[in-house]
Each structure stands twice: as C-alpha cells, then as structure tokens.
C-alpha cells in the first residue's frame, strides 16, 4: 500500500475510535479510515493491513519495521504465528548459536528473559514507530517477528539471511492463544467466551491472521528455497527434539560435531530450553513486560500437544478440521493434531 510510506512515525499508538484519535496527519487519517477493522479478542481493534489482521497497537511497529529494517546476509529471523512455541524457538536458537561462548552456568538466559536477548522486531525494536540503530548488535543477529511472509521487508527476502518458521497445529494454537489473551485482557473488560473467539479464529480474524495464510506463506517459500527458509513443526519438535535440533543447527550453519553428540550437548540444550526449564528460570517469572503489555510469565502455560481435546466440542473440532482441509488442500502441508 503506497500511501503508508513514511507514515510510520506518525501512526497513533491507540485503539480508541477513529474520531477520538489525536492524529495530525490528514493522510494518515485517510489511511486509517480506509483499513477494515474489527474488535479483536483483547478488546481493541484489529486492522486489515496488507491482507492480514494487525492489532492496533502493533501497526506503527509493523510499518516502521517494513520501511526501515535492513537485513544482513548473516541475519537469523525467527517467525511464528502467535502462541506457536515462539519462546521455545528463541531459547533453542540462542543456545545453539552461542553454545561455544556461554556455558549453561553463565548463559545470559539465566539473568535476562529470552525476549530481551532475541527481540521482536515489530513488537519491541520498532514498536511505536521507532527506528532504532541496530548496527552495534554483533553478528549473527537473531530477531523474531510474527509478520507474514508477503509483508516482510524486502531486505529479508533478497539477502541470504536465514528464516526459521515454527508451525503449530491450529487446534492447540487456538487454545493457547485464547488462554493467553484472556489472561492478559484488561481487567475492566468482561472475558470473551471460547465460542466467540473460536468463531473469529475460524474466519481468520485474529492478530496476524488468517492462520492458514501465515502457514502457507512460509511453507511455500520453504519448498521453493529450502536453503533460505526452514519450516519446522511444533509437534515434530516435541516428539523427536534431538533430530529437529540437528536439522535446525545444520540449517543455521552451527552443526553439532560428533564429539558434541557423544558428550550429550544436544540433550543438555534440549533440557535447558524445555518448557519446564525455561519456566523455572528467574527472569521468566519477573514482572518484565513484552511489547510493553504482557508479563513474561504469561508466556508459559502448558506447551502440550493435544490439549485442545480438553476444550473443543466435537462440532467445533469438526468445523476447524474442515477449515484446515479447505485452506491447505493441495499444499502438501500436513498438520499433526496429537502427541
């Protein structure tokens, strides 16, 4: 959308009604009014921007990220749909890349939460339309985003930087997302029913959705350019973490040596970065905020495969199954629903 150029620093960081926005730019007001919007699960607006739904408070960060981020060839970009194992992937990649520098006793993961060490681009670095100087970050720089493939900055697509995508089956993804947003929903707002949010999810109306477009964008690119995009499945990571970690390390250019395998380095990293391991670290139990809104501790719930069966009725499961079959038909992408 050409009329978004150079507007990043002017976008308002609010989810109030348009006529209550304190926006000075007429061009920006026109842009905002041109974007379809719906109330999100969190009680604030989602805007349909470049074919995906963006939470209002993130819109400034998304636009600034798109306009200003310049990827290097050595960059590592981690991508997930929200609540698909992002924290886990960050910890694993950070530990794999830095394993020759830090031991488990002195790794910064013991003193800083992983979202500080592997920051979100649109949710942290470029939030509120910021344009930070990232030149001082040592190589390889590792960043995270939820932005769909078509809307990534051109520099990410055109350089040889690596993209790692972690996909979680949408049944568990939905349940995890619902719990997260209900825990972090403003206390002055009534909780939204599971059924209401499920309906929105199935129609694609959720932050960074529709989920099927998000999945397929990175899936198709991984088929076209497997040296550029590694597509991992959350369920495969849970079932055979050692095999998937070897794939991940090889793709990143940090393969495990035979000696490391014999010494159990893969298993040690896996245990350290496990759900239980990360949850119990002090930085992940602090009052620190992610994206200025969400407590770090709220990112840890269960991390299980198949937990959706405790929440979705047979009719709900059948509906989502039909959505998945329709949207993914012919893609070759097969999702695993059980552990």
N, C-alpha and C positions, 0 to 999 in steps of 0.2 A: 504494500500500500504506500505509494509515493508520498502522500501527504503526511506521513509520520516522520519524515526525515527532519532531523534537527529539532524535534519536539520533546526529546527525552527529558531534558532538564526542566521542562515547563509543566509536565503532567502532574496533576494533583495527587497526593497520596491520601485518598479518602474514598469511602464507599457511600457517601451521602447522595441524596438525589441530585441530579444534574443542576437544577435551579438553585441549589444550595452550595454548589462548588464555587470556591473563590478562584476562578480561572480568569486570568487577564487576557490570554491569547484567544482571539476570535477563531483563529484557525484551529486551535486545539478544541475549543468548544464544539466546533463543527465536526471534528473527528469523533469526539466522544458521543455526540448525538447520532452519528452515523453507525456506531457499533451496536449490533443487537446485544441485549443484556438480559440476564435472568438472575433471580436471587439464588445464591449458592447455599450449600449446606451449612455454611458457617454464619449465615445470616446477612452476608454482604453480597454485593453484585459480582457476577462473572460477566466478562465482556468477550464477545466472539471476535477475536482478533486474528487475522490471517488463518482462519479456518480452525482455530482451537480456542477453548474457553480459558480465559486468563482471570484469576482473582484480581479485583480492582487494585488492591494494594501492591500487586506484583507488576502491574502494567508498565509503570515507569522503569522498573528494573529490566524487564524484557526488552523494551525499546532501546534503552541505553546499551544493554548487552549486545543487541543486534547491530547497533550503529558503531560501537566503539571497540569491541573486543578484537584483538589481533592475535590469532593463534600462531604459535611457533611449531616447527616441524616436530619438535621433541615433546609437544604437549600430550597429556593424557586427559581425556574428557570422559567422565563417568556420567551415564544417563540412565534415569529410571522414570517410570510413571510413579507419582506419589504413592508411598507406602508399599513399595515393591522390594524392600531389602536394601535401601539406599545406605543406611548407616553401616550395615554389614559389609557391603561392597567397598565403601570408603575405607573401613578399617583393614580389610584384606589387601587392597591395593597399596595403601600407605605402608603396611607392614612388609609386603613383598618388595616394593621398590626401595625401602630404606633398611632392609634387613642386615646389610653389611655395615651400616652406620650405627644403628642402635640395637642394643640387646633388649630383651624383654624387661629387664630391670630399669633401663634408662630411656625407654622409648617415650617420646612426648605424649603418647596416648595415655600414659599414667597420670599426667598432670594437666592435659588440655583435652576438651572434648573433640571428637573427630570432625565435627562440623567447622571447627576453627582451623584445623590442620588441613582439611580438604574442603575449602569453602564452596558454597553455592555461588554461581555466577549472578543470576538474576535475583536471587533471594538474599544474598549477602553483599557481594562486591559491588554490584550495580544497582542495588536497591535504592529507591527514591531518586532515580535518575543520576546517580553518582557516576563518575568516570575516573576510577582510581588508576594510579600509576602502578602497574604490576611488574615493572622492569626489574625490580630488586629481588623478586622471588627466584630462588635458584632452580636450575633445570635438574630433572624434569618437573615442570609444574603440573600439578594434578588438581583439576577442578571438577565440579559437579553441576549438572543442570537437569531440569525436568522438561525443557523446551523440545517440542517435536522436531524431527529431522529437517523437514522443509523450512522451518523457521530459524534454524541455527545460522549464525553469522557465516558469510561466505568464506572467511579465512579458515574456519574449521573444516569446511568441505574441500577446499582447494589445496590445503597443505597436507603433509604426510603424517600429521598428528593422528594418534590412535583414539578410537572411540570404543568404550566398553558399555554395552547395554545389558541391563539385567531385567528380565521379564518374569513377572509373577502371574500365575493364573488369575483371571479376573474375579473368580468366586472368592478366594481368600483375599485378594487385593481389595475388593469392595468392603468386606467385613473389617479389615484392618483400617481402611480409610474412614469408615463410619465411626469406629471406636475412637480414632484419633481426633476427628473433627468434633465429635460430641464431647470429648474430654476438654478440648481447647475452645469450645464455643463460648462466647461471652455469657457470663452468669445471669445477665439480665434478660437473656432470650430463652424461651422455652425450648427444651430438647426436641429435635425433629425425629419422627418415627423412622424406624428401619425401612418400612414400606415406602415412605415418601422418598427417602434418599435412594432406595433401590430403583425406583421408577426413573429418577433422574440419571442414575448411573447407566441404566439400560438404554436410555435415549442419548447418552453421550454427554449430558450436561453436568460436568464436574470439572474441577480445576485441571487444566492441561488435556482434557478430554476432547473428543471421544477416545476411549482407551484403545479401540481397535485401530484407529488411525495412528496412534502413538506406537503401538506394537509394530504395525506393518511398515511404517516409515523406516525403522531401523532394521527390521527383518529383511526387507527387500534390498536395502543397501548392503547388508552383510552378505547377501547372495551375490551381488554384483561385485563387491570389493571386500573380500574376506580379510585382506591384509590391513584394511582400514577400519572395519567395524567387526567387533567380536560380539556375537549375540549369545548371552548366557541365559539359562533357565533357572529360576529360583529353586524349583523342585529338584533339578539335577544337582544343584549345589548342596542341597540338604541330603540327598541320597548318596552321593559319592563326591564329597568335598575335595578329597585328595586329587582325584582325576581332574576335576574342574579347576582347581587351583593350579595344577600343572599347565593346563590349557591357557589359563589367564597369565601366568608368569611367562610362558613362551611367547604369547601374543605381545606382551608389553616389552619384550626384549630383556627380561630378567629371569631366564630359565634357572630351575633348580639343578645343581650339579649332582652327580652320583653320590658324592660324599655327603651332601646336604640331605639327600633322600635317606641314606643309610643312618644318618645322625638324627633322623626324625624331625627335621626342620619344618617340613610341610605340616606334619601333625601338630607341632608346637604352635605354629602360626594359626592353624585352624582352631585350636583350643582357645588360644588367647583372644581371637577375634570372634568367638562364638557368641550367640545371643546372651548366654549366661555370663560369659567372661566380660563382655562389653558392658552389660547392665550393671555389673557389680563394681566397675571402676568408679572411683570417687567423682571424676569430672562429669560423668554421665548421671550423677544423682544431685548435681548442684542446681542452683536457681538460674543458671545461664539461659539466655534466650537464643533461639534460632529464628532468623528473619525478624528479629525484634518482637516476636509474638509468642513463640511456642517454647515452653520449658523443655530442656534437653531430656529430662526423664520421661516426658510424654511420648518419646520415640520408641520406647520399649514396652511391649505388651506380652505377646506370646511367641511370634515368629514361627508358628506351626503350619504344616501343610494339611489341609482338610478340615480346618477349624470351621469353615463355612457351613458344614453339615449341622453344626450346633445352632445355627441361626436361620438359615433359609428354609422355607417350606418347600415341599415337592413342586408346587406350582411356580414358585419363584425360581427355583433351580432350573426347571424346565424352560422358563422364559429366557433366562440368561444363556442357557445352553443353545437355544435357537438363535439368539443374537450372535453368539460366538460363531456358530456354524455358518450363518449367513454372511457375516462380515469377513471371516477368514477363509471362506471357500475358495479353493484353487491356489491358495498362497503357499501351501506346504508347511505352514506353521501349525504344529500340533501341541496343544497345551495339556499339561498333566494336572489333574484335579485332586489326586490323592497322594499320600506319602508312601 
